[in-house]
């Protein structure tokens, strides 16, 4: 079988490495992929948002199955376009991908079906939003309605900062049309948990939970990023909380989407906050999270492609979905300056004994890898304990030469503390 994976980051590299385990797959194409992914797939230089060219390529190459990984092409309707050509896909169609494509939609969905989330208001007029902020409890969260490459959420510590955030989104259009509508919601407190899930609209199977580390610097300092590292499973996510989430959040969300005529088939991501009042939804994503995928998939003991096929065919209940009891830790190496300005083109030297590396941003030239992008590498290791997984991940990270790189030294520290206190 010939498989096409749309996307070109660490998440896609993790998916491709897992798909390679299936003996039925003869060839994997990555669109566009990157210099590191090129070791595991044939990279085709077509941007993941160039939908017509992707479809043309899939038809020309007689692709048997497509995995659409990033949010943009999903929200734009790539799955619909591929399925019209008879190509089976893993990923939601355009109608279902709105659960991430519009935060206003997802909030209204939760409100309508009684799914626990933060209190909120939606605004399409700047003056009304500014006026509402004078009545809000501070801190407050300002969200651009549409996709903003993971940067469309601002936690405002003062009313003045909140108004600046609204102005920057609605007037200055820092996120383009994504900020034409904003969601203003209450600030929630508690441990954060990420839970990815497989669903075909009939059955929903949660994957291993994980904990992301969003801030750029140690001690959760610095600017928000796309993720500086992850661990799995998340120690705050107990069996009792998992059961409650399944009953109050996961299954109700799947059912709600069905009732709205937007049946979701693919990977549905739940970003949760474990508040004193119970678990609440912070956000939905319509795809695998990154870098969460880089710790979750290495713990998957079942065949990923067979699961994806079952999702696409609507027979997920027949799939075998089992995870290891091990722990995993991923340390992200980023370009110095990220998430601000940074330089590309620094050589990456990865020793042969460091095999569990997912490449997020790199070019290949004359057999060598060079950095391209903010987040560049994700180094993942497993262990029978979280302490062992973290230790091994940092040993492997320390072996990599990336002169212009940096990484946090405390990935997993909060989780280890939680385990000690349990």
Secondary structure, 3 states (H helix, E strand, C coil): CEEEEEECCHHHHHHHHHHCCCCCCCEEEEEECCCCHHHCCEEECCCCCCHHHHHHHHHHCCCCEEEECCHHHHHHCHHHHHHHCCCEEECCCHHHHHHHHCHHHHHHHHHHHCCCECCEEEECCHHHHHHHHCCCCCCEEEEECCCCCCCCEEEECCHHHHHHHHHHHHCCCCCHHHHCCEEEEECCCCEEEEEEEEECCCCEEEEEEEEECCEEEHHHEEEECCCCEEEECCCCCCHHHHHHHHHHHHHHHHHHHHHCCCCCCEEEEEEEEEECCEEEEEEEECCCCCCCHHHHHHHECCCHHHHHHHHHHCCHHHCCCCECCCEEEEEEEEECCCCCCCCCCCEEECCCCCCCEEECCEEEECCEEEECCCEEEEEEEEECCHHHHHHHHHHHHHCCECCCEECCCCCCHHHHHHHHHC
